[in-house]
Amino acid sequence: RWPASMYRMEHDKIRGLLEKTEKYLSELCETRLEGRNLRRNIIAFLDREKTFKGYCEHHQDREENGLLPELDSLVDSEWRTSIIRSFVDDWEASVKQHMESIKKLEISGGSTG
């Protein structure tokens, strides 16, 4: 339904939003705020996360309703299966990287909890 360039741009934006979310979370964990200032910063973080989540949901809808049905009609299931592994591997590596960053924050005492 939409040009391939749009999906690539959205993927780039999602990566950028994910990096910003990680940065904001790291800053929040490292900041020694209390009371009202802490609550304000947490609310600001949740607002950013809501934007990120909404963008991802809209992107996923476009993929599921536009891109994936179109691809299904153009390629056979064997080819799809052969390429899915690389996407899953990339996703798992990304999750692992972000989890390691979170663990480093916890180990360094950056947790506000």
N, C-alpha and C positions, 0 to 999 in steps of 0.2 A: 504493500500500500504506500509506503513511504520510501524515499531514496535511501540507499545503504549509507550514504554520508551522514544522514540524520542519526542512525543507530550508532555509528562510530563517534559522532560528537556527543551523543548522550552517554556513551560508555566513558568517554574522557571526562565529562562533567561529573559522573558518578564517582570516578576515581578521585577527582579533585574534592568533591564533597566529603568523601570518606577520609581523605587526608586531613581536611579541615576539622572534621568531627573528632578524629583522633587527637589533633593538636589542641582543640578546645577542651577535650576531656583530660588530656595531660596537664594543661594549664590549670584546670579546675582542681585536679588532684594535688598539684604542687602548691597551690595557693592556700595559705593558712587563714582563711576567712571564717568568721563566726556569725551567728545570728542572722540579721536581716541581709547583710552583704552576701553571706553564703547562699541564702535562699534566692536572692536576686540572680546570682551567678548560675545556680542550678536551673532556675526557670529559663534563663537565657540559653543555656545549653540544651534544655528540652525543646525550646522553640526551634533551634537550629536542627536538632535531630528530627523533629517533626517535618521540617522542610525536606531533609534528606530522604526520609521514609516516603513522603508523598511523591517525590520525584522518581524514586525507584519503583513505586507502585504503578505510576503512569507509564513508565518505560516498559515495565513488565507487561502491562496490558497491551501496549503497542506491539511488542514482540509476539505475544501469544495470539493476538488477533490479526496481525498483518504479516510479520516476517515468517514466523514458523509455519503457518499453513501454506504460504507461498513456497517456502523451501521444501516442505513435504511433497508438494505437487511436482517439484523439479528434480528431486534426487531420490534414490532408493534408500530403503531402511538400512542396508548394509553400510553404505557410505556414511549416513548420519551416525550410526553406532561407532564407526571408526574414528570420527572426529570428536565425538563427545568426550572421550577420555582426556584429550588435551585440555578441554575447557574445565573439566572437573579437577584435573591436576593443577591448573592455574588458580582456580578458586581455592582449593585446599592450601596451596602455598601462600596465597594472600591472607587467608584466615590465620594460618600458622604465624605469619609475620606479625599480624596485628595482635595476636594473643601473646606473643613474646614481648611486644612493646608494653602491653598491659601488665604482664608479670614483672617486667623491669620496674615499672612504676610502683607496684606493690612491694617489691624487694627493697627499693630505695626509700621506702617510707613515705611515698607521695600520696598514699591513700588518706582520704578524709574520713573514712569509715571508722 
